[in-house]
């Protein structure tokens, strides 16, 4: 026969094991604490970037224009590019530079082109292109990406196609 003392000890040990397992499970699923002196940013998924880029390219194709489309992340790094059939060789890098410019200043490049009158040396910043054709993507008024389009006969058309890409993200 098992003594009462042995049964109590076994029960306590069993409860301790269950408690430890429960605490471990909670700890493993709890959100990590945010360390001091850090911040979080939002980013487009590759699926969202693909959707936006394809919508911009589709809008251009529907209008009979041959363009390239670039999507950059918050840091200006290229997430993806699409070079439409028959797009000019200059359009690929121009779309990237326009997108980089839009995300850097969180503004459409058509608006930024006007700022050059007050600060003409802005155009000297490496990797920028102050021509209409790019639109930032924002979350909470902060830029998280940008879509740049190049290759249409006018920057206004490029920008309309880029806006179609941004608009596709809201659907």
C-alpha positions in Angstrom: 0.0 0.0 0.0 1.2 3.5 -0.8 1.4 5.8 2.2 -0.5 9.0 2.4 2.7 11.0 2.4 3.8 9.3 -0.9 0.4 10.1 -2.5 0.6 13.8 -1.5 4.2 14.1 -2.8 3.2 12.5 -6.1 0.2 14.8 -6.4 2.3 17.9 -5.7 4.9 16.8 -8.2 2.2 16.2 -10.8 0.7 19.6 -10.3 4.1 21.2 -10.4 4.7 19.5 -13.8 1.4 20.7 -15.2 2.0 24.2 -13.9 5.5 24.3 -15.5 4.1 23.1 -18.8 1.3 25.7 -18.8 3.7 28.5 -17.9 6.1 27.4 -20.7 3.3 27.3 -23.2 2.2 30.8 -22.3 5.7 32.1 -22.4 6.3 30.6 -25.8 3.3 32.2 -27.3 3.4 35.6 -25.5 4.5 38.6 -27.6 8.1 39.6 -27.0 8.6 42.8 -25.2 9.8 45.7 -27.3 13.3 46.7 -26.3 14.0 50.3 -25.4 15.3 52.5 -28.1 13.7 50.6 -30.9 10.7 51.2 -33.2 8.6 49.1 -35.5 7.9 49.8 -39.2 5.3 48.4 -41.6 6.2 46.9 -45.0 4.3 45.6 -48.0 4.3 41.9 -48.5 5.7 40.6 -51.7 2.1 39.6 -52.7 0.9 43.2 -52.1 3.9 44.6 -54.1 3.2 42.2 -56.9 -0.5 43.2 -57.0 0.3 46.9 -57.1 3.0 46.5 -59.8 0.7 44.3 -62.0 -2.2 46.8 -61.6 0.1 49.7 -62.7 1.4 47.7 -65.7 -2.2 46.6 -66.6 -3.3 50.3 -66.5 -0.5 51.3 -68.8 -1.1 48.4 -71.2 -4.8 49.2 -71.3 -3.8 52.8 -72.3 -1.4 51.4 -75.0 1.7 52.5 -73.2 4.9 50.4 -72.8 6.4 51.1 -69.4 8.4 49.6 -66.6 7.1 49.5 -63.0 9.2 49.4 -59.8 8.1 48.9 -56.2 10.6 50.0 -53.5 10.3 49.4 -49.7 10.5 52.1 -47.0 14.3 52.1 -47.2 14.3 52.6 -51.0 15.4 49.1 -51.7 13.8 47.6 -54.8 11.2 44.9 -54.0 10.4 44.1 -57.6 10.3 45.5 -61.1 8.2 44.6 -64.1 9.4 45.6 -67.5 6.5 45.7 -69.8 6.7 44.3 -73.3 8.4 46.8 -75.6 9.4 49.2 -72.7 12.4 51.4 -73.5 15.7 50.5 -71.9 15.8 53.7 -69.8 12.4 53.0 -68.3 13.7 50.3 -66.0 16.1 52.4 -64.0 13.9 55.5 -64.2 11.0 53.7 -62.6 13.3 52.6 -59.7 14.7 56.1 -59.2 11.3 57.7 -59.3 10.0 55.2 -56.7 13.1 55.8 -54.5 12.5 59.6 -54.7 8.8 59.3 -53.8 9.4 57.1 -50.7 12.3 59.3 -49.6 10.2 62.4 -49.4 6.8 60.7 -48.9 5.3 62.7 -51.8 4.4 62.2 -55.5 7.3 62.9 -57.7 5.2 65.5 -59.6 5.0 67.5 -56.4 8.7 67.1 -55.7 9.6 68.3 -59.1 8.1 71.7 -58.1 10.4 71.8 -55.0 13.4 71.9 -57.2 12.8 75.6 -57.8 13.4 76.3 -54.1 16.1 73.8 -53.6 17.7 72.9 -57.0 20.5 70.8 -55.4 18.0 68.1 -54.3 18.5 66.6 -57.8 22.1 66.0 -56.9 21.2 63.3 -54.3 22.3 60.0 -55.6 19.6 57.6 -56.9 16.9 60.3 -57.2 14.9 61.3 -60.2 12.6 64.3 -59.9 10.2 63.5 -62.8 6.5 62.8 -62.4 5.7 59.1 -62.3 5.9 57.8 -58.7 3.5 57.7 -55.8 4.2 56.7 -52.2 2.3 54.0 -50.3 1.6 55.1 -46.8 0.4 53.5 -43.5 -0.6 55.9 -40.9 0.8 58.9 -42.9 4.2 57.3 -42.9 5.7 56.0 -46.2 6.2 52.2 -46.3 6.8 51.8 -50.0 6.5 53.6 -53.4 5.5 52.7 -56.9 7.4 54.2 -59.8 6.4 54.0 -63.5 8.5 55.2 -66.5 8.2 55.0 -70.2 4.9 56.7 -71.1 5.1 59.9 -73.2 4.4 62.1 -70.1 5.1 62.0 -66.4 1.4 62.6 -65.8 0.6 59.3 -67.5 3.3 57.5 -65.6 1.9 58.9 -62.3 -1.6 57.9 -63.2 -0.4 54.3 -63.8 1.5 54.4 -60.5 -1.6 55.6 -58.7 -3.6 52.7 -60.2 -1.0 50.4 -58.5 -1.5 52.2 -55.1 -5.3 52.1 -55.6 -5.2 48.3 -56.1 -3.8 47.9 -52.6 -7.0 49.4 -51.2 -9.2 46.7 -52.7 
